């Protein structure tokens, strides 16, 4: 099972305030929106990364934590006179805790049209299964001792 930490973004914001590097300034991404759902024996994670440089996308699992990161570059500032600048640039990063029962070696990722899609399979031990019930065909005799 995947566990989601709703306070992770709040913690990141608090760390940013204390260190002076607040995420979500006018030119840096504020967050990486994602959907997470279960289909049969795997989870699907779909994250929006519009305009991210495909070579900068990194998906890593370390000690039960899934980390997604990417970079979105801006054009060279040299000789540019901005009239308006509303598109975010900079680094995206998102972390989720993976529960037990995830096959971390089987995680696959695909980036298409600004959307990162991860398939996160359940480990064999975590998949639902049927238990065979065996019946004994021969009756057992019960012996008694005379008193």
N, C-alpha and C positions, 0 to 999 in steps of 0.2 A: 504494500500500500504506500502511496506517496503521502507525505505530510506537508502541509502548506503552513508557513509561518506568517500570519497576517501582520506581525509586528516587525518583520525583517526590514521593510521599507522605512518604517519609523525609526528603527535603530540606525539605518544608513544615513538618514537625514540628520539625526542627532549627532552622529560621528562627524558628518560634514560640517555642521555648525561649530562643533568644538575645534575642528582642525582648520576651519576657514575655507574649506573647499566644498561649497554647497553644490550638490547635484541639482540639475535643472535650472541653470542660469539661462540667460536669453539665448545662448548659442549651444548649450549642451543638452542632450536628451534628458527628459524628466523620468521616464520609465520605459520598460519594455512590456507592453501589454501581451498577455498570453491566455490561451484557453487550455484546460487540462481535463480530459475525460477518459473513461475506461470503455474499451470495446473488447468483448470476449476475454481473451487471455493476455491483453496488453493495454497499456495506457498510451494515449496520444497527447502530445504537447505541441501546440501550435502557437508560435510567437511572431509578432509583427516586428520586422526589422527593415522598414522601408529605406531604400537607398544605401543600405550597409554595403561596404566593400566585401564581396564574397570571400576574398582571401583572408580577411580579418576575423571571420567568424570562428569562434573556438567553443567547442563543447567538451567539457571534462567532468569526470567523476572522481572524487577523492574522499575517502573515508565516509561514504554515504551521502555526500553532498554533490548535487548536480549543479555545475556552473555554466551559464551561457554568457558569452561576451562577444561583442562586435564593435567595429569602428565605422563611423560615417565621416568621410572627409569633406572639407570645403574646397572650393577652387582656390588657387594661389591668390594670396592677398596683394601680390605685387601688381601695381597698375590698376587695381580695381577700385571703383568709386561706387559703393553700395547705395542704391536708392531705397531698397527695403531688404531686410534679412530676417525672414520668419522661419526658415527651415533649420531644424536642429542639426548640429554636427558634434562629433566627439565620440566618447565611449559609452556603450550600453553594457550593463552587467546585471545579471539576475541569478540568484541562487535558490535552490529548493532542496529540502532534505528528502532523501529517498528512504522509505521504510524498508524493513526486512522483506525478503521475498521478491526482490527485483533482480532480474538477470542483467547486471551492469555490463557484462561483456557482449550482450546481444543488442544494446541500444544502437539505433541507426538514426542518421540525420540527413535531411534534404533541404536545400535552400532554393526556392523558386518564386520569382516575382515579388521579392521583398518579404516572403514568409518562410520562416524556419519551422520545419516539421520534424519532430522526434517521435520515433516509435520505441516505447519502453516496455519490453516483455517481462512477464512474470517469470520467476524461476520455477522450475518443475515442481519443487517442493511446495510452492505456494498456490499452484493451480488446483482447482476443485477436481476431485476424482471420486469414483465409485469404489466401494469396498465390497468384494465378493463375499457372500455368506455361504459357507459350506454346511451341508446337512449330513448327519451321521445316518447311514442306511441300516446298520445292524443294531438291534436292541441289546442293551446290556442287562445281564442277569443280576439280580440282587440276591445275595446269599445271606442267610441269617443263621445264627447259632442257637441251638436249643438250650434253654436254661436249666 
